[in-house]
Amino acid sequence: MNTIIDDNTTDMAMEETLISPRFYTTNYKELDKVDISSIRHEWDQLIEEMRSDPNKTHFKKTSAWDDFDFEDLEPGLRKEFIDFLVSSLTSEFSGCVLYKEMKRQGTNVDICELFAMMARDEARHAGFINDALREANIAVNLGFLTRKKKYTYFAPKFIYYATYLSEKIGYARYITIYRHLEKNPDARFHPIFKWFEKWCNDEFRHGEAFALLMRSDPKLTAGINVYWIKFFLVAVYATMYVRDHARPEFHKALGVDIDWYDDRVLRMTTEISRQVFPIEIDHDNPKWMIGLKRVKKAMLAYGTAKQSKSFLGALKRPFAALNLGLAFVRLYAIPAKKNAVPETSRLQPSY
């Protein structure tokens, strides 16, 4: 079977929506000035672990990779599963591009070594997902994606907040699916899920690195930056909630209720984030779930209005955008809980 670098699949990866994975660029000169001397002991432990490259041989197909035919899936599930794979690939490759560029532009030995190893890991993840897509006789053109996808500029501290949460939430998502399928192997409809346990440990280590980067400068988690931390917590959590509810057939095939899955993943991420963030989302506040559902409804209405080519759709667009903005503000306004950050931040994956 010849693999097709499918234009539709690459277009999916190129898509720019409020909930699609993005490519980022930052102020690499500022990042190059990071001083990790205050967290040197924890840093050296993490770097030594990453140098050992625990997953060096993990991302290869073995006899555990069962025969699989995408055509055996129901059309709705096939569409959503491919969307899941492409979205995951784009997110992984986004990290690879960002980390590789830091390695290329930087001179700080500590920072460059870290980002080189994280780029190594993310490249493996993206390549492994693309190999899975090739079984459907499609793949994403990663070279084209690097050159043509729009890049969003974030200051380094925003990269820290967003990427820390992305890595830790990625860990929580993968390990939750893996543990569920351990107990329910009949719901494992694709072999890639067997690789999730060790895979998610890479995500966990990357999150540990960003936790240390934030702890290297106490100002990043204090003062006005606490409001930025809350912004990213709310934005990342709401994005996951909306995105997951757009894949009902995928979650049905896994045998998981989306609300149960998202609540478990977000609570796990919150528990982990106590290592560095001085605040946390109050998941037990009934307004939180109500707010997430309100954002989801407003996001769907905005997406419909934006895609509409009609005059009426154009009229609805600004009102839909305003309604979405208000829904997000109301979610953001829900009081957060304070958290006493521990003196040391290093954690090990134990879920």
C-alpha positions in Angstrom: 0.0 0.0 0.0 1.4 3.4 -1.0 1.1 6.1 1.5 -0.6 9.3 0.3 0.5 12.6 1.8 -3.2 13.5 1.9 -4.1 17.1 1.3 -7.3 16.8 3.4 -5.3 15.4 6.4 -2.7 18.1 6.1 -5.4 20.7 5.8 -6.8 19.4 9.1 -3.4 19.9 10.7 -3.2 23.4 9.1 -6.6 24.4 10.4 -6.8 27.5 12.5 -9.7 27.5 14.9 -10.1 28.6 18.6 -9.6 25.0 19.7 -7.1 23.6 17.2 -3.4 23.0 18.2 -1.2 26.0 17.3 2.5 26.5 16.4 4.3 28.9 18.6 7.3 31.2 18.5 8.8 33.3 21.3 11.6 35.6 22.4 14.5 33.2 22.2 17.0 35.7 23.4 15.0 36.2 26.6 14.7 32.4 27.0 18.4 32.1 26.5 19.0 34.2 29.7 17.3 31.8 32.1 19.4 31.1 35.2 18.6 27.8 36.7 21.2 28.0 39.5 18.5 28.3 42.2 17.0 24.9 41.2 20.2 23.3 40.0 19.9 20.1 42.1 16.4 19.3 40.8 17.4 20.3 37.3 20.4 18.0 37.2 18.2 15.1 38.4 15.7 15.7 35.6 18.3 16.2 32.9 20.1 13.0 33.9 16.8 11.1 33.6 16.2 12.6 30.1 19.8 11.9 29.0 19.1 8.2 29.8 16.4 8.4 27.1 14.0 5.8 28.7 11.8 5.6 25.6 14.6 5.3 23.0 13.2 2.1 21.6 9.6 2.5 22.6 8.2 4.2 19.5 8.5 1.2 17.1 5.9 -1.3 16.1 6.3 -4.7 17.6 4.3 -7.9 17.7 1.9 -6.1 20.1 0.8 -4.0 17.2 -2.3 -5.9 16.0 -3.5 -6.0 12.5 -5.8 -3.1 11.9 -7.9 -1.8 9.0 -9.3 1.7 9.3 -12.1 0.6 6.9 -13.4 -1.7 9.6 -14.4 1.3 11.7 -17.8 2.9 11.4 -17.6 6.1 9.3 -18.4 8.4 12.2 -15.7 6.7 14.4 -13.2 6.6 11.6 -13.6 10.4 11.0 -13.3 11.2 14.7 -10.4 8.9 15.3 -8.4 10.4 12.3 -9.2 13.8 13.7 -7.9 12.7 17.1 -4.7 11.4 15.5 -4.1 14.5 13.4 -4.8 16.8 16.3 -2.5 14.9 18.5 0.2 14.8 15.8 -0.1 18.6 15.3 0.2 19.2 19.0 3.3 16.9 19.3 4.9 18.4 16.2 4.2 21.9 17.4 6.4 21.2 20.5 9.1 19.7 18.3 9.3 22.8 16.1 9.3 25.2 19.1 11.9 23.2 21.1 14.2 22.6 18.1 14.2 26.3 17.3 15.3 27.2 20.8 18.1 24.7 20.5 19.1 26.3 17.2 19.0 29.9 18.3 20.2 29.5 21.9 23.6 29.6 23.5 22.6 28.7 27.1 24.0 25.2 27.6 21.5 24.1 30.1 18.5 25.4 28.2 19.7 24.1 24.8 20.3 20.6 26.1 16.9 20.5 27.6 15.1 21.7 24.5 17.1 19.4 22.3 16.0 16.4 24.3 12.4 17.5 24.3 12.5 18.1 20.5 13.8 14.5 20.2 10.9 13.1 22.1 8.2 15.1 20.3 9.6 14.2 16.9 9.3 10.5 17.8 5.7 11.0 19.0 4.7 12.9 15.8 6.4 10.3 13.6 4.8 7.4 15.4 1.3 8.9 14.9 2.1 9.6 11.3 3.0 5.9 10.9 -0.4 5.0 12.4 -2.1 7.3 9.8 -0.2 5.6 7.0 -2.2 2.5 7.8 -5.2 4.5 6.5 -3.1 5.2 3.4 -2.8 8.9 4.5 -0.2 11.0 6.3 0.4 14.6 7.3 3.1 16.5 5.3 5.2 17.6 8.3 7.6 19.6 6.1 4.7 21.6 4.6 3.3 22.1 8.0 6.5 23.5 9.3 6.7 26.0 6.5 3.1 27.0 6.0 1.3 26.8 9.3 0.6 30.1 11.0 2.9 30.8 14.1 1.5 32.5 17.2 3.9 34.6 19.2 3.9 34.1 23.0 6.3 35.7 25.4 8.4 33.1 27.2 6.3 33.1 30.4 3.2 32.4 28.4 5.0 29.6 26.7 5.8 28.2 30.1 2.2 28.4 31.4 0.6 27.0 28.2 3.1 24.3 27.5 3.4 23.1 31.1 -0.4 22.6 31.1 -0.3 21.0 27.6 2.3 18.5 28.7 0.7 17.6 32.0 -2.8 17.4 30.5 -1.4 15.2 27.8 0.0 12.9 30.5 -3.4 12.8 32.3 -5.3 12.1 29.1 -3.0 9.3 27.9 -2.7 7.6 31.3 -6.5 7.8 31.9 -7.2 6.1 28.5 -4.4 3.5 29.2 -5.7 2.6 32.7 -9.3 2.4 31.4 -8.3 0.0 28.6 -6.2 -2.1 31.0 -9.5 -2.9 32.7 -11.6 -3.0 29.5 -9.3 -4.4 26.7 -12.3 -5.2 24.5 -12.7 -1.4 24.0 -9.1 -1.1 22.7 -10.1 -0.6 19.0 -6.6 0.4 17.9 -3.1 -0.8 18.9 -1.7 2.7 19.4 -3.3 2.8 22.8 -1.0 0.1 24.1 1.9 2.5 23.7 0.3 5.2 25.9 1.7 4.3 29.3 5.4 4.9 28.5 4.5 7.5 26.0 2.8 9.7 28.6 5.9 9.6 30.8 7.7 11.7 28.2 4.9 14.3 28.5 5.2 14.1 32.3 9.0 14.8 32.2 8.5 17.7 29.8 6.0 19.2 32.2 8.5 18.8 35.0 11.0 20.8 33.0 8.6 23.7 32.6 7.7 23.5 36.3 11.4 24.0 37.0 11.7 26.8 34.5 8.9 28.7 36.3 10.4 28.0 39.7 13.7 29.4 38.5 12.1 32.9 38.7 9.6 33.3 41.6 8.1 36.4 39.8 6.6 34.1 37.2 4.1 32.6 39.7 3.4 35.7 41.8 1.7 39.1 41.6 -0.1 39.9 38.4 1.2 36.7 36.8 -1.2 34.7 39.0 -4.0 36.2 36.9 -2.3 35.0 33.8 -1.9 31.5 35.3 -5.6 31.5 35.9 -6.3 32.6 32.3 -4.3 29.7 30.9 -5.8 27.2 33.3 -9.3 28.2 32.3 -8.5 28.5 28.5 -6.7 25.1 28.3 -9.3 23.3 30.4 -12.2 24.8 28.4 -10.5 24.0 25.1 -10.1 20.3 26.1 -13.7 20.1 27.2 -15.1 21.6 23.9 -12.7 19.5 21.8 -13.6 16.2 23.5 -17.3 16.8 23.2 -16.8 17.2 19.4 -15.8 13.5 19.3 -18.8 11.5 20.8 -18.2 8.4 18.6 -14.5 8.2 19.6 -15.3 8.2 23.3 -18.2 5.9 22.9 -16.0 3.3 21.2 -13.5 3.6 24.1 -16.4 3.0 26.5 -15.9 6.2 28.4 -18.4 8.9 29.3 -16.9 12.3 28.1 -18.0 14.2 31.2 -16.4 11.5 33.4 -13.3 11.4 31.4 -12.8 15.2 31.2 -13.5 15.6 34.9 -11.0 12.9 35.8 -8.3 14.3 33.5 -8.8 17.9 34.6 -8.8 17.0 38.3 -5.6 15.0 37.8 -4.0 17.9 36.0 -5.0 20.2 38.8 -3.5 17.9 41.4 -0.2 17.7 39.5 -0.1 21.5 39.0 0.0 22.1 42.7 3.7 21.5 42.4 4.1 25.0 40.9 0.9 27.0 40.6 -0.3 29.0 43.6 -3.9 28.7 42.6 -6.1 25.9 41.3 -9.5 25.4 39.6 -12.3 24.7 42.1 -13.8 21.6 40.4 -16.3 21.1 43.1 -17.9 24.5 42.5 -21.2 23.7 40.6 -20.7 26.9 38.6 -17.5 25.4 37.0 -19.3 22.6 35.1 -22.2 25.0 34.2 -19.6 27.4 32.9 -17.9 24.8 30.8 -21.2 23.8 29.2 -21.9 27.5 28.5 -18.6 27.9 26.8 -19.1 24.8 24.7 -22.5 26.0 23.5 -21.2 29.5 22.7 -18.2 27.9 20.9 -20.4 25.8 18.7 -22.6 28.8 17.9 -19.5 30.9 17.0 -18.1 28.1 14.8 -21.4 27.8 13.0 -21.6 31.5 12.4 -18.0 31.7 11.3 -18.4 28.9 8.7 -21.7 30.3 7.3 -21.3 32.0 3.9 -24.7 33.7 4.1 -25.5 37.3 4.9 -27.4 36.2 8.0 -24.4 34.2 9.2 -22.2 37.3 8.7 -24.6 39.3 10.9 -24.6 36.6 13.6 -20.8 36.4 13.7 -20.0 39.4 16.0 -22.8 38.6 18.3 -21.6 34.9 18.5 -18.1 36.2 19.2 -19.4 38.5 22.0 -21.4 35.7 23.5 -18.4 33.4 23.5 -16.3 36.1 25.1 -18.8 36.7 27.8 -19.1 32.9 28.5 -15.3 32.7 28.9 -15.3 35.8 31.2 -18.0 34.2 33.4 -16.0 31.0 33.6 -12.8 33.0 34.5 -14.7 34.9 37.2 -15.4 31.7 39.2 -13.1 32.0 42.3 -10.0 29.9 42.2 -8.7 28.1 45.3 -5.3 29.0 46.8 -2.6 26.5 46.9 0.6 26.4 49.1 3.3 25.5 46.6 5.8 23.0 48.1 9.5 23.8 48.5 10.5 21.3 45.9 8.5 20.5 42.8 9.8 17.2 41.4 7.2 14.6 40.9 7.1 11.1 39.4 4.2 9.7 37.3 2.2 7.6 39.7 -1.3 7.4 38.3 
